[in-house]
Amino acid sequence: MFLLSPTRRFGLLFTLIHGSLACSGCYDSVGHIEHVRHVRRMQPGAINATYGPTRALEWGQLNFLHTTDTHGWLEGHLKEGNYGADWGDFVSFSTHFKHQAGNMGVDLLLVDTGDLHDGAGLSDATTPDGEVSMRIFDRARYDLLTIGNHELYLADVAYQALDEISTYWGDRYLTSNVQILNRHTRKWQYIGKTYRYFTTRHGLRIMAFGVLFDFTGNTNVTKVIPAKTMVTQRWFLDALNSPEPVDIFVVLGHNPARKSDATSTFPIVFDAIRARHPQTPIQFLGGHSHIRDFAVFDSSSTSLESGRYCETLGWLSMSGFDSGNSAYHGIIPGPAGVPNPTRKATPSSTSPFMYSRRYLDWNRKTFEYHAATWDDKSFDNHKGLATTAEITKYREQLKLGDVYGCVPQDYCMTCVPFNSSSNIFPLLADALAEAVVNESRRDTPRYIIANTGSVRFDMYKGPFTYDDQFIVSPFRDIFLYIPEVPYGLASTLFDSLNNAGASRKRNVGVVSAERDICVDPSNLGTMEYYGSPGITRRQVVDLVPGYTTSDDFGTDGDDTVHSGIPHYEIPDFFQGKAGFDEGGQADVVDVVFVDFIESDVLAILGSNYSSNDVSYYISANFTTQDYLPLYITGTETFQVGLPNCTVV
């Protein structure tokens, strides 16, 4: 039963809309319940993993720690033990690893491949997005970074990338094919540097590029140069033909790691480099598709992708450098006292290079285990602790812990069938029906349609907070409508939309309906390369669900072993309906839909309808971030258990 009276609905609606209009609104309280459960380190309310890894990492002469698609999840996953560490824990961990690399006489590069916004309240509850989260992100000591498509949707966020991110990181921030309109000269300029040539502490001469996939949904103050064009540009050709020797090319990019992915432009860059440097190692570090993956390009070129949402920290190591093929003057053949990489990229490779990769779960047990491998000191350092405290402070200021309701069970996107009572979309369909209401048209029957791509994450049992509002629905899509469409036409619209498929606009920018976190690429070529890896991992605890990854090196890449999670396909659209009589019939119907799918709706309705028939259903400020909190607050099921709602 939906409990909110029209007066209270208006009050909450005003609060939600006000919060989206101005930065000061970010500090308005929606409720007076603060969910706090103190845990050592991490964030208040966070839970830790029940078990962790059991194998030391393989250290090579050149090593990479890789983050991608963090999307503002710097507080960690407060309701998921597998990923409960926060950015302060990561700062401590990566600092330890930098020191360990130095002590071992090898090189370590910390790399990020973009998408810093649109996913959690810490990045999305401010105007512009990232106003505080970027300060926290900058606490990590990155060596190379590049831009993601989520830095390019809005003009103010794009200029933030220019003014703050690029300015702060300098020549480490690479945007080889992304430009922005200079606000003063009105001429195009690169947001970051086109490439970086540098020498590591132990002598490796690296040329690095940062390449975004061929994204077309960007704001018009930015320009994404297609990769096929970029590799023909004079600056790129000059870099490849530079007399400066290169021991390894590092291509980081917001780009799927696998060559067979149609979105990836890594193969174009690979071919261009190979045409001039047929033997030089090329290491790709990708992102965008939100999966764990490792792909082999050739005998001296591989590609790593490291998940999403601060769930995964990627690890890649390689050895094989010597005085004959490089200027490397570190440990040869590899560091002592730790495992070293042992796998060739391909079984028949005559290249000297050996590789290893690992996908680390983002939690304290993982970080403490690997940091303790070489360092017996306290895991937490001053900078990490200060970062954790800073996150807590900003979360309190933004009131991200304010509670709307208590979720009685887990609701997932793809782990159960689409129409299951444990799937999030039937719940969201009810929320559309109950909360998306124009009071002046309440008695007119209505279909309310949204794309499943507007939903980005599951709902977990426990408090539903202001933060969860952004986690479930990070996009601000406005509700539009066409009034009084004949029932015969309106009643077929939903099925017709799903049969036609979703608009590709956002699919270019994000995965439309993202795959479950542990459903990763099929084993493309794994057996061709290595067959069964033959590695046994012993655990003395019951396995919890999580990532179960298969890639070109096999199935032993996940640092912590988990049980698998089922994955079910979902359609492109979901629908709520309200105001109909008991028979579900009507003469005419209001067709309500999010602005993102306007062109899809008009195409199905036909030539009798155009954008002239479309107007705001509630207001220009009521969006897909607003209807679920209204529903949660006004539904009895989600008010039971307050004010003492807990995660477990």
C-alpha positions as CSV (number, residue, x, y, z in Angstrom):
1,M,0.0,0.0,0.0
2,F,1.3,3.4,-0.9
3,L,1.1,5.6,2.2
4,L,2.0,9.1,1.2
5,S,-0.8,11.7,1.2
6,P,-0.8,14.2,-1.6
7,T,0.5,16.9,0.8
8,R,3.4,14.7,2.1
9,R,4.1,13.5,-1.5
10,F,4.5,17.1,-2.5
11,G,6.8,17.8,0.4
12,L,9.1,15.0,-0.3
13,L,9.0,15.7,-4.1
14,F,9.9,19.3,-3.4
15,T,12.9,18.2,-1.3
16,L,14.1,15.8,-4.0
17,I,13.8,18.3,-6.8
18,H,15.3,21.1,-4.7
19,G,18.3,18.8,-4.0
20,S,18.8,18.4,-7.8
21,L,18.7,22.1,-8.5
22,A,21.4,23.6,-6.4
23,C,24.5,22.6,-4.6
24,S,23.0,23.8,-1.3
25,G,20.2,21.3,-1.8
26,C,22.8,18.5,-1.5
27,Y,22.8,19.2,2.2
28,D,19.0,19.1,2.7
29,S,18.0,16.2,4.9
30,V,15.3,13.9,3.5
31,G,14.9,12.1,6.8
32,H,16.3,12.1,10.3
33,I,17.6,8.5,10.5
34,E,21.4,8.1,10.1
35,H,22.6,4.5,9.5
36,V,25.9,4.1,11.4
37,R,27.6,0.9,12.5
38,H,31.2,1.4,13.5
39,V,33.8,-0.9,12.0
40,R,37.5,-0.6,12.3
41,R,38.8,1.4,9.4
42,M,36.8,1.3,6.1
43,Q,33.6,3.4,6.5
44,P,31.1,3.4,9.3
45,G,28.5,0.8,8.4
46,A,30.7,-1.2,6.1
47,I,31.2,-4.9,6.5
48,N,34.4,-6.9,5.7
49,A,34.8,-10.1,3.7
50,T,34.5,-13.4,5.6
51,Y,37.6,-14.8,3.9
52,G,40.3,-13.7,1.4
53,P,43.0,-14.8,-0.9
54,T,45.5,-17.6,-0.2
55,R,48.2,-17.0,-3.0
56,A,50.9,-14.5,-3.2
57,L,51.0,-12.3,-6.3
58,E,53.5,-12.9,-9.0
59,W,55.9,-10.0,-9.2
60,G,57.7,-9.2,-12.4
61,Q,60.2,-6.6,-13.6
62,L,57.3,-4.3,-14.6
63,N,54.1,-4.4,-12.6
64,F,50.7,-2.6,-12.9
65,L,48.0,-1.9,-10.4
66,H,44.9,-1.0,-12.4
67,T,41.6,0.7,-11.5
68,T,38.8,1.5,-13.9
69,D,35.1,2.6,-14.0
70,T,35.1,3.6,-10.3
71,H,32.0,5.7,-10.9
72,G,32.2,7.5,-7.6
73,W,32.2,4.3,-5.4
74,L,35.1,5.6,-3.3
75,E,33.3,4.8,0.0
76,G,33.3,1.1,-1.0
77,H,30.3,-1.2,-1.0
78,L,28.8,-0.7,2.5
79,K,26.5,-3.7,2.2
80,E,28.8,-6.1,0.4
81,G,31.7,-7.6,2.3
82,N,33.5,-8.7,-0.9
83,Y,34.1,-5.0,-1.8
84,G,33.9,-3.2,1.6
85,A,37.2,-1.3,1.5
86,D,37.1,2.4,0.9
87,W,39.5,4.7,-1.0
88,G,41.6,5.3,2.1
89,D,42.3,1.5,2.3
90,F,43.3,1.6,-1.3
91,V,45.6,4.5,-0.8
92,S,47.3,2.7,2.1
93,F,47.6,-0.5,0.0
94,S,48.9,1.1,-3.2
95,T,51.4,3.1,-1.0
96,H,52.7,-0.2,0.5
97,F,53.0,-1.7,-3.0
98,K,55.0,1.3,-4.3
99,H,57.4,0.8,-1.4
100,Q,57.6,-3.0,-2.0
101,A,58.4,-2.5,-5.6
102,G,61.3,-0.2,-4.7
103,N,62.6,-2.6,-2.1
104,M,62.5,-5.4,-4.7
105,G,64.3,-3.5,-7.4
106,V,61.4,-3.5,-9.8
107,D,58.9,-1.0,-11.3
108,L,55.3,-0.5,-10.4
109,L,52.8,1.7,-12.3
110,L,49.5,2.7,-10.9
111,V,47.0,3.3,-13.7
112,D,43.4,4.4,-14.0
113,T,41.3,4.2,-17.2
114,G,38.4,6.6,-16.5
115,D,34.7,6.9,-15.7
116,L,34.8,8.7,-12.4
117,H,31.1,9.8,-12.2
118,D,27.6,8.5,-12.4
119,G,27.3,5.7,-9.9
120,A,27.2,6.7,-6.2
121,G,26.3,9.7,-4.1
122,L,29.8,10.7,-3.3
123,S,30.3,11.8,-6.9
124,D,26.8,12.5,-7.9
125,A,25.2,14.4,-5.0
126,T,27.1,17.6,-5.8
127,T,26.9,20.2,-8.5
128,P,28.8,19.6,-10.7
129,D,29.3,15.9,-10.3
130,G,32.6,15.0,-8.7
131,E,33.1,18.3,-6.8
132,V,34.2,16.4,-3.6
133,S,34.9,12.9,-5.0
134,M,37.7,14.1,-7.2
135,R,39.6,15.5,-4.2
136,I,39.4,12.0,-2.6
137,F,40.4,10.2,-5.9
138,D,43.5,12.4,-6.1
139,R,44.9,11.0,-2.9
140,A,46.2,7.9,-4.8
141,R,49.6,8.3,-6.4
142,Y,48.8,7.5,-10.1
143,D,51.4,7.3,-12.7
144,L,49.1,7.2,-15.8
145,L,45.4,8.1,-16.2
146,T,43.0,8.6,-19.0
147,I,39.5,9.9,-19.6
148,G,36.2,8.0,-19.7
149,N,33.0,8.8,-21.6
150,H,31.2,9.7,-18.3
151,E,33.5,12.7,-18.1
152,L,32.1,13.9,-21.4
153,Y,28.3,13.8,-21.1
154,L,27.9,17.3,-19.5
155,A,29.8,20.5,-20.3
156,D,30.5,21.4,-16.7
157,V,31.9,17.9,-16.0
158,A,34.0,18.0,-19.2
159,Y,35.5,21.4,-18.2
160,Q,36.1,19.9,-14.7
161,A,38.3,17.3,-16.5
162,L,40.2,20.1,-18.1
163,D,40.5,22.5,-15.2
164,E,40.9,20.1,-12.3
165,I,41.8,16.6,-13.4
166,S,44.2,17.5,-16.2
167,T,45.7,20.4,-14.3
168,Y,46.3,18.3,-11.2
169,W,47.9,15.3,-13.0
170,G,49.7,17.1,-15.7
171,D,51.5,14.9,-18.3
172,R,50.2,11.8,-16.5
173,Y,46.7,12.5,-17.8
174,L,46.4,11.3,-21.4
175,T,43.6,12.0,-23.8
176,S,45.1,11.1,-27.1
177,N,41.8,11.5,-29.0
178,V,39.7,13.8,-26.8
179,Q,39.5,17.5,-27.3
180,I,37.5,20.4,-25.7
181,L,36.6,23.8,-26.9
182,N,38.8,26.5,-25.2
183,R,36.4,28.9,-23.5
184,H,38.6,31.9,-24.4
185,T,40.0,31.2,-27.8
186,R,37.0,29.1,-29.0
187,K,39.6,26.7,-30.6
188,W,39.9,23.0,-29.9
189,Q,42.5,21.8,-27.5
190,Y,43.3,18.4,-26.0
191,I,42.0,18.0,-22.5
192,G,45.1,16.2,-21.4
193,K,48.4,15.3,-23.1
194,T,48.4,13.2,-26.3
195,Y,51.1,10.9,-25.1
196,R,53.8,10.6,-22.5
197,Y,57.4,9.4,-22.9
198,F,59.2,8.7,-19.7
199,T,61.7,6.4,-18.1
200,T,61.0,4.3,-15.0
201,R,63.1,4.2,-11.9
202,H,64.8,1.1,-13.2
203,G,65.4,2.3,-16.7
204,L,62.5,1.2,-18.8
205,R,61.7,3.7,-21.6
206,I,57.9,3.9,-22.0
207,M,55.7,5.6,-24.5
208,A,52.1,5.8,-23.3
209,F,48.9,6.8,-25.0
210,G,45.3,7.3,-23.6
211,V,42.6,6.3,-26.1
212,L,38.8,6.5,-25.6
213,F,36.6,4.3,-27.7
214,D,34.7,6.0,-30.6
215,F,32.2,7.7,-28.3
216,T,29.5,9.8,-29.9
217,G,27.2,10.8,-27.0
218,N,29.5,13.6,-25.8
219,T,28.6,17.2,-25.1
220,N,29.1,19.4,-28.1
221,V,31.9,21.3,-26.3
222,T,34.0,18.2,-26.7
223,K,35.3,16.2,-29.6
224,V,36.2,12.5,-29.7
225,I,38.5,11.8,-32.6
226,P,37.9,8.3,-34.1
227,A,40.8,6.0,-33.6
228,K,41.2,5.4,-37.3
229,T,41.7,9.1,-37.7
230,M,43.9,9.5,-34.7
231,V,46.5,7.0,-35.9
232,T,47.0,9.0,-39.1
233,Q,47.5,12.3,-37.4
234,R,51.0,13.9,-37.6
235,W,51.6,14.0,-33.8
236,F,50.9,10.2,-33.5
237,L,53.1,9.3,-36.5
238,D,55.9,11.6,-35.2
239,A,55.7,9.8,-31.8
240,L,55.9,6.4,-33.3
241,N,58.8,7.5,-35.5
242,S,60.6,9.3,-32.8
243,P,64.4,8.6,-32.5
244,E,63.9,8.1,-28.8
245,P,64.1,4.4,-28.1
246,V,61.0,2.7,-26.6
247,D,61.2,-0.5,-24.5
248,I,57.5,-0.9,-24.1
249,F,54.3,0.9,-25.3
250,V,51.6,1.3,-22.7
251,V,48.1,2.0,-24.2
252,L,45.6,2.8,-21.5
253,G,42.1,3.5,-22.6
254,H,38.5,3.6,-21.7
255,N,38.1,0.7,-24.2
256,P,37.1,-2.9,-23.9
257,A,40.2,-5.1,-23.5
258,R,39.2,-7.8,-26.0
259,K,40.0,-7.4,-29.7
260,S,36.7,-9.1,-30.7
261,D,34.6,-6.6,-28.8
262,A,33.0,-4.4,-31.5
263,T,33.3,-1.3,-29.3
264,S,37.0,-1.6,-28.8
265,T,39.4,0.5,-30.8
266,F,42.5,-1.1,-29.3
267,P,43.0,-3.2,-32.4
268,I,43.4,-0.1,-34.5
269,V,46.0,1.3,-32.2
270,F,47.7,-2.1,-32.0
271,D,48.0,-2.4,-35.8
272,A,49.3,1.1,-36.1
273,I,52.1,0.5,-33.5
274,R,52.9,-2.9,-34.9
275,A,53.4,-1.5,-38.4
276,R,56.3,0.6,-37.1
277,H,57.4,-1.6,-34.1
278,P,56.8,-5.2,-34.9
279,Q,58.7,-6.7,-31.8
280,T,58.3,-4.1,-29.1
281,P,56.0,-5.1,-26.2
282,I,52.6,-3.4,-26.1
283,Q,50.6,-3.5,-22.9
284,F,46.9,-2.4,-23.1
285,L,44.9,-1.5,-20.0
286,G,41.2,-1.1,-20.7
287,G,37.8,-0.5,-19.2
288,H,34.2,0.6,-20.1
289,S,32.5,-2.9,-20.3
290,H,32.6,-3.4,-16.5
291,I,34.1,-6.9,-16.6
292,R,37.2,-8.7,-15.6
293,D,39.1,-9.8,-18.6
294,F,42.6,-10.5,-19.9
295,A,43.2,-10.9,-23.7
296,V,46.3,-11.9,-25.7
297,F,47.0,-9.8,-28.8
298,D,50.2,-11.5,-29.8
299,S,53.4,-13.0,-28.3
300,S,54.4,-9.7,-26.7
301,S,51.1,-7.9,-26.3
302,T,48.3,-8.5,-23.8
303,S,45.3,-6.5,-22.5
304,L,43.9,-6.2,-19.0
305,E,40.5,-5.0,-17.9
306,S,39.7,-4.6,-14.2
307,G,35.9,-4.6,-13.6
308,R,33.9,-1.7,-12.2
309,Y,32.6,0.2,-9.1
310,C,35.6,-0.4,-6.8
311,E,34.9,-4.1,-6.9
312,T,38.2,-5.1,-8.5
313,L,41.8,-4.0,-8.4
314,G,43.7,-5.4,-11.4
315,W,47.2,-6.7,-11.2
316,L,49.5,-7.4,-14.1
317,S,53.2,-8.3,-14.1
318,M,55.7,-9.1,-16.8
319,S,59.3,-10.0,-17.0
320,G,61.8,-10.6,-19.8
321,F,63.6,-7.3,-20.1
322,D,67.4,-7.4,-20.2
323,S,70.3,-5.3,-21.6
324,G,69.8,-6.7,-25.1
325,N,66.1,-5.6,-25.5
326,S,65.9,-2.6,-23.2
327,A,67.6,-0.2,-20.9
328,Y,66.3,-2.0,-17.9
329,H,68.8,-2.0,-15.0
330,G,66.7,-3.6,-12.2
331,I,66.6,-7.1,-11.0
332,I,67.2,-9.8,-13.7
333,P,65.5,-12.2,-14.3
334,G,63.0,-11.2,-11.6
335,P,62.7,-10.3,-7.9
336,A,63.7,-12.9,-5.3
337,G,61.6,-14.3,-2.6
338,V,58.3,-14.0,-4.4
339,P,56.6,-15.8,-7.3
340,N,57.5,-14.5,-10.7
341,P,55.5,-14.5,-14.0
342,T,55.9,-17.9,-15.8
343,R,53.5,-17.8,-18.7
344,K,54.2,-16.9,-22.3
345,A,51.5,-14.9,-24.0
346,T,51.1,-17.8,-26.5
347,P,52.4,-21.4,-26.2
348,S,54.5,-21.0,-29.3
349,S,55.9,-17.6,-28.4
350,T,59.7,-17.1,-29.0
351,S,59.4,-13.7,-27.2
352,P,61.3,-13.5,-23.9
353,F,58.4,-12.0,-22.1
354,M,56.4,-13.8,-19.3
355,Y,53.1,-12.5,-17.9
356,S,50.8,-12.9,-14.9
357,R,47.4,-11.3,-14.1
358,R,45.2,-11.3,-11.1
359,Y,41.8,-9.8,-10.2
360,L,41.8,-8.6,-6.5
361,D,38.5,-8.3,-4.6
362,W,38.3,-4.7,-3.2
363,N,38.3,-5.5,0.6
364,R,40.5,-5.1,3.6
365,K,41.3,-8.8,3.9
366,T,42.7,-8.8,0.3
367,F,44.6,-5.6,0.9
368,E,46.1,-6.6,4.2
369,Y,47.0,-10.1,3.0
370,H,49.0,-8.9,0.0
371,A,50.5,-5.9,1.8
372,A,51.7,-8.3,4.6
373,T,53.6,-10.4,2.0
374,W,56.6,-8.1,2.2
375,D,55.8,-5.5,4.9
376,D,55.1,-6.4,8.5
377,K,54.3,-2.9,9.5
378,S,50.8,-1.6,10.2
379,F,48.7,-1.7,7.1
380,D,47.1,1.7,7.6
381,N,49.3,4.8,6.9
382,H,48.6,8.4,7.7
383,K,47.5,9.3,4.2
384,G,45.1,6.4,4.0
385,L,43.6,7.1,7.4
386,A,43.1,10.8,6.5
387,T,41.4,9.8,3.2
388,T,39.0,7.5,5.1
389,A,38.2,10.2,7.5
390,E,37.7,12.6,4.6
391,I,35.2,10.3,3.0
392,T,33.3,10.0,6.2
393,K,33.2,13.7,6.6
394,Y,31.8,14.3,3.1
395,R,29.3,11.6,3.4
396,E,28.0,13.2,6.6
397,Q,27.9,16.7,5.0
398,L,26.1,15.3,2.0
399,K,23.8,13.3,4.3
400,L,24.3,10.2,2.1
401,G,23.4,8.0,5.1
402,D,19.9,9.5,5.6
403,V,17.4,6.6,5.4
404,Y,14.2,6.5,3.3
405,G,13.2,3.0,4.3
406,C,14.2,-0.6,5.1
407,V,14.6,-3.0,2.2
408,P,13.3,-6.4,3.4
409,Q,15.3,-8.6,0.9
410,D,17.9,-8.4,-1.9
411,Y,16.6,-7.4,-5.3
412,C,19.0,-8.0,-8.2
413,M,19.0,-7.0,-11.8
414,T,20.1,-10.3,-13.5
415,C,20.7,-13.0,-10.9
416,V,17.0,-14.2,-11.1
417,P,14.5,-14.2,-14.0
418,F,13.1,-10.8,-15.0
419,N,9.6,-11.4,-13.6
420,S,10.8,-13.0,-10.3
421,S,9.8,-11.4,-7.0
422,S,13.5,-11.1,-6.2
423,N,14.3,-9.2,-9.4
424,I,14.5,-5.4,-9.1
425,F,12.4,-4.6,-12.2
426,P,9.0,-5.7,-11.0
427,L,9.6,-3.6,-7.9
428,L,10.6,-0.6,-10.0
429,A,7.6,-1.1,-12.2
430,D,5.4,-0.8,-9.1
431,A,7.4,2.3,-8.1
432,L,6.7,3.9,-11.5
433,A,3.0,3.2,-11.2
434,E,2.7,4.6,-7.7
435,A,5.2,7.5,-7.6
436,V,5.2,8.9,-11.1
437,V,1.9,10.7,-10.9
438,N,0.7,14.1,-12.3
439,E,-2.0,14.9,-9.7
440,S,-4.1,16.8,-12.2
441,R,-4.2,13.6,-14.4
442,R,-4.3,11.0,-11.7
443,D,-7.6,9.6,-13.0
444,T,-6.4,9.2,-16.5
445,P,-5.0,5.7,-17.1
446,R,-1.3,5.7,-17.8
447,Y,1.6,3.5,-19.0
448,I,5.0,4.6,-17.6
449,I,7.9,3.2,-19.6
450,A,11.7,3.4,-18.8
451,N,14.7,1.6,-20.2
452,T,16.4,-1.0,-18.1
453,G,19.7,0.8,-18.9
454,S,18.6,3.6,-16.6
455,V,19.1,1.2,-13.7
456,R,22.7,0.5,-12.7
457,F,22.8,-1.6,-9.6
458,D,21.0,-4.0,-7.3
459,M,19.1,-3.2,-4.1
460,Y,20.4,-5.0,-1.0
461,K,18.6,-5.9,2.2
462,G,19.0,-3.2,4.8
463,P,18.7,0.6,4.9
464,F,17.7,2.4,1.6
465,T,19.6,5.6,1.9
466,Y,20.1,8.9,0.0
467,D,23.2,7.3,-1.4
468,D,21.2,4.3,-2.8
469,Q,19.1,6.8,-4.7
470,F,22.2,7.5,-6.9
471,I,23.4,3.9,-6.8
472,V,20.3,2.4,-8.3
473,S,19.5,5.3,-10.7
474,P,22.4,7.6,-11.4
475,F,20.9,9.2,-14.5
476,R,18.6,12.2,-14.4
477,D,16.1,11.3,-17.1
478,I,13.0,13.4,-17.1
479,F,9.5,12.0,-17.4
480,L,7.7,13.1,-20.6
481,Y,4.3,12.1,-21.8
482,I,1.9,12.1,-24.7
483,P,-1.7,12.6,-23.5
484,E,-4.7,10.5,-24.5
485,V,-3.2,8.0,-26.9
486,P,-5.8,5.5,-28.2
487,Y,-5.7,2.4,-26.0
488,G,-5.3,0.0,-29.0
489,L,-2.0,1.8,-29.9
490,A,-0.8,2.5,-26.4
491,S,-1.3,-1.1,-25.2
492,T,1.1,-2.5,-27.8
493,L,3.8,0.1,-27.3
494,F,5.7,-1.7,-24.5
495,D,6.1,-5.0,-26.4
496,S,6.9,-3.2,-29.6
497,L,9.7,-1.3,-27.9
498,N,11.2,-4.5,-26.6
499,N,10.9,-6.2,-29.9
500,A,12.6,-3.3,-31.6
501,G,15.4,-3.0,-29.1
502,A,16.8,-0.1,-27.1
503,S,18.2,3.1,-28.6
504,R,22.0,2.7,-28.9
505,K,22.6,6.2,-27.6
506,R,23.4,5.2,-24.0
507,N,24.7,1.8,-25.1
508,V,27.6,3.7,-26.6
509,G,28.1,5.3,-23.3
510,V,27.3,2.6,-20.8
511,V,26.3,-1.1,-20.9
512,S,22.5,-1.0,-21.4
513,A,21.6,-3.6,-18.9
514,E,24.8,-4.6,-17.2
515,R,25.9,-8.2,-16.8
516,D,25.9,-9.6,-13.3
517,I,29.1,-8.9,-11.5
518,C,30.4,-12.5,-11.7
519,V,29.3,-13.3,-15.3
520,D,32.4,-12.5,-17.3
521,P,33.5,-13.2,-20.9
522,S,33.1,-16.6,-22.2
523,N,36.3,-18.6,-22.4
524,L,37.3,-17.2,-25.8
525,G,40.4,-19.1,-26.8
526,T,41.4,-20.1,-23.3
527,M,41.9,-23.8,-24.1
528,E,43.6,-22.9,-27.3
529,Y,46.3,-21.1,-25.2
530,Y,46.7,-23.2,-22.1
531,G,44.0,-25.8,-21.4
532,S,43.2,-26.3,-17.7
533,P,45.5,-24.3,-15.5
534,G,45.7,-27.1,-13.0
535,I,45.8,-24.9,-9.9
536,T,44.0,-25.9,-6.7
537,R,43.0,-23.3,-4.2
538,R,42.1,-24.7,-0.7
539,Q,39.5,-22.9,1.3
540,V,38.3,-23.9,4.8
541,V,35.1,-21.7,4.6
542,D,31.9,-21.9,2.7
543,L,32.3,-19.9,-0.6
544,V,30.3,-16.8,-1.0
545,P,28.9,-15.6,-4.4
546,G,31.2,-13.4,-6.4
547,Y,33.3,-13.2,-9.6
548,T,34.1,-16.4,-11.4
549,T,36.2,-15.2,-14.3
550,S,37.4,-17.0,-17.5
551,D,39.9,-15.3,-19.8
552,D,42.7,-16.1,-22.2
553,F,44.9,-17.4,-19.4
554,G,42.2,-19.7,-18.0
555,T,40.1,-19.6,-14.8
556,D,42.7,-18.9,-12.1
557,G,42.7,-15.1,-12.4
558,D,40.3,-14.3,-9.5
559,D,42.4,-13.7,-6.4
560,T,39.7,-15.0,-4.1
561,V,37.7,-18.0,-5.1
562,H,33.9,-17.6,-5.1
563,S,30.8,-19.5,-6.0
564,G,29.1,-18.4,-9.2
565,I,26.0,-16.2,-9.6
566,P,23.3,-17.1,-12.2
567,H,22.8,-14.7,-15.0
568,Y,19.5,-14.1,-16.8
569,E,18.9,-11.9,-19.8
570,I,16.6,-8.9,-19.3
571,P,14.6,-6.9,-21.9
572,D,15.5,-3.3,-22.9
573,F,12.4,-1.7,-21.3
574,F,10.2,-2.1,-18.2
575,Q,6.8,-0.6,-17.6
576,G,4.4,0.5,-14.8
577,K,0.7,1.0,-15.3
578,A,-1.9,2.7,-13.2
579,G,-5.4,4.2,-13.3
580,F,-7.1,1.4,-15.2
581,D,-10.4,-0.1,-14.3
582,E,-10.6,-3.7,-13.0
583,G,-10.6,-5.0,-16.5
584,G,-7.5,-3.1,-17.5
585,Q,-9.3,-1.3,-20.3
586,A,-9.6,2.3,-21.3
587,D,-10.5,4.4,-24.3
588,V,-7.4,6.6,-24.2
589,V,-4.2,6.4,-22.2
590,D,-1.4,8.8,-21.1
591,V,1.8,7.4,-22.4
592,V,4.6,8.4,-20.0
593,F,8.2,7.8,-20.7
594,V,11.7,9.0,-19.9
595,D,13.2,11.6,-22.2
596,F,16.1,9.3,-23.1
597,I,13.8,7.1,-25.1
598,E,11.7,9.7,-26.7
599,S,12.9,8.9,-30.3
600,D,12.2,5.2,-29.7
601,V,8.6,5.9,-28.5
602,L,7.8,8.2,-31.4
603,A,9.2,5.8,-33.9
604,I,6.8,3.1,-32.6
605,L,3.8,5.3,-32.4
606,G,4.2,6.4,-36.0
607,S,3.8,9.4,-38.2
608,N,0.7,10.7,-36.4
609,Y,2.9,11.7,-33.4
610,S,5.9,14.0,-33.2
611,S,7.9,15.9,-30.6
612,N,5.3,18.6,-30.7
613,D,2.9,16.2,-28.9
614,V,5.4,15.6,-26.1
615,S,5.5,17.6,-22.8
616,Y,6.7,17.2,-19.2
617,Y,4.5,14.8,-17.3
618,I,5.3,16.3,-13.9
619,S,8.1,18.9,-14.3
620,A,11.5,19.4,-15.9
621,N,13.0,18.6,-12.5
622,F,11.3,15.3,-11.7
623,T,13.7,12.6,-12.9
624,T,14.5,8.9,-12.6
625,Q,16.5,9.7,-9.4
626,D,13.3,10.8,-7.7
627,Y,10.6,8.2,-8.1
628,L,12.1,5.4,-6.1
629,P,12.7,7.4,-2.9
630,L,9.1,8.6,-3.1
631,Y,7.9,5.0,-3.4
632,I,10.2,3.6,-0.6
633,T,9.1,6.4,1.7
634,G,5.4,5.9,1.0
635,T,5.2,2.1,1.0
636,E,4.4,0.2,4.2
637,T,6.6,-2.7,3.3
638,F,9.7,-0.5,3.2
639,Q,8.9,1.3,6.5
640,V,8.8,-1.8,8.6
641,G,11.9,-2.1,10.8
642,L,12.7,1.6,11.1
643,P,14.5,3.2,12.8
644,N,16.7,0.2,13.6
645,C,17.2,-1.2,10.1
646,T,20.5,-3.0,9.7
647,V,22.5,-4.6,6.9
648,V,22.6,-8.0,8.4
